[in-house]
């Protein structure tokens, strides 16, 4: 059986790596890896391939950045001939980035089966480009691999047949479980003092410069209590340049984007994480590290009901108060603050391989 994987942006890489690994252990599977080139900086792409031990892509479509329509269209145009020539039996797409929906749309028109890894997540906020990508990819997919029960429920509500839905757990946690032991000695010396770890890259937070300035002021205030480490995404870096803020201030430290292992080491030992990322809400839940999400909603509600995540919305007072509470609570220890989400156990990718092979036999 020939399976083709499509990845494009940073959060795809840690999801595809364990699935490729699990399938490579099974007999009779030929795998092809396509990188769309949506992310292309070494710090956003190459270093992840190395650390995650991903094979070099068989094809790099080199599409680069652009508006949503430009980027999505370029991926479709470049991917269509590859999909047609390779003629795989199944194409696996990951997460909710533009590369995900573009590849799914190409395959569904070519009559190639599509499997969506991380299906069924919904924020119900259609102003997020990722929500549009999630909705469309799920409608186009033949196999839907969900990380949690809310995913199944969302898909059923949208009329997806039960037989297509497979709850397998969280593949991103597979990567975390495998690589966590390699982070033991990676914590930079300066990070041993208590610190907050920050990532912000959503257009809703960083493209509104007035809001971004206020948010940075709040982080700067927080840095009076503890160091604030902020690895900066390229989109955010552009906005900081526009604001004339390049170096950070006092104990608020801007850094280049970090490789997977170094970032995981920092998450693991942080007093708190402040983010607008999706995946980081999940990783902090698994690690039991308090997470404050600077968004009004989340497509990952189990990180709130079962985990350590708290939505603070677009409300800086709430962010401040929540951070202060975590600091106070921190002195009493944070153990026992989290329960394990079912199937977030390091074996989701093996379950995906099982489903694919079982389906091939029938
Ligand atoms: C994309 C995903 C988002 C994901 C994020 C993780 C979509 C719609 N968005 O957002 O869901 O959370 O990746 O990082 O697919 N840039 C570089 N170098 C790169 C990549 C991007 O400098 O390697 C700059 C470019 O100026 C680009 C901007 O960052 O215009 C945004 O990149 P883009 O891929 O459009 O979206 P992200 O914000 O990275």
Boltz pocket constraint, residues with backbone or C-beta under 6 A from the ligand:
constraints:
  - pocket:
      binder: B
      contacts: [[A, 9], [A, 10], [A, 11], [A, 38], [A, 39], [A, 40], [A, 41], [A, 44], [A, 64], [A, 65], [A, 66], [A, 96], [A, 97], [A, 98], [A, 99], [A, 129], [A, 130], [A, 201], [A, 233], [A, 234], [A, 235]]
      max_distance: 6.0
